[in-house]
Amino acid sequence: MWHPDPDQLALAALPAERRDPDVEAHLRGCPLCRGHVESLRRTVDLAVSGRAGADDESPPERIWTAITGELDIAPAPRRRWLVPALAAVVALFAGLGAGWLLGAAAPAERPLATLAAVDGTGAAGSAAFVDRDGVHEIVIRIDGVIAPPDTDYLEVWLMSPAGSGLISLGALARDGGGYEGTFTVPADLPMDRFPTLDVSAERFDGDSAHSQESLLRGALL
């Protein structure tokens, strides 16, 4: 699923910025990104209102001027501000701290495999490896799949050479016109013994074994 980058989400929180139709449409359907933007808007509102704690210091006049100019609001008398709110707003408008405002940066994805259709059609996909604080995940994304008419779901497998051994990672979920899935794998999984990723067409037939109907495959990098 596509998500706006931190800069786009930061701009969506600013009252004076023109709305990006694609970002607005995404926010209507993504609670995670919508929550980030709402949090940023509360920070902006706090900064604009000038609400303060008793022990905080007023910012320099140049900072207040820069913030009010960015927000397209009239300057107001200097007030006592909440230091965390000021720091967040300055970072937001400076374009230096958008990632921090949205939380810690997402773990980097390392390419793991490129998936291609077994039958040579236009279906394609990718697999990436992500380490989230010691939790190992495999992220699968595929597009252009035309599954057999009686297919109930697509399942991802790790496959040993010649298909002599299989480990099911789980079922993919529909994502727009394609499919996507994130699967946790044991840290000590011997990936070298299962060097192929396989996506199969499966049915709700009570049989947990591979259907022998592979749609896409790719060798692990």
Beta strands, then each sheet from edge to edge (+ up, - down):
strand 1: 109-117
strand 2: 124-132
strand 3: 135-143
strand 4: 153-159
strand 5: 166-171
strand 6: 173-175
strand 7: 178-185
strand 8: 196-202
strand 9: 214-219
sheet 1: 5+ 4- 8+ 9- 1+ 2- 3+ 7- 6+
end
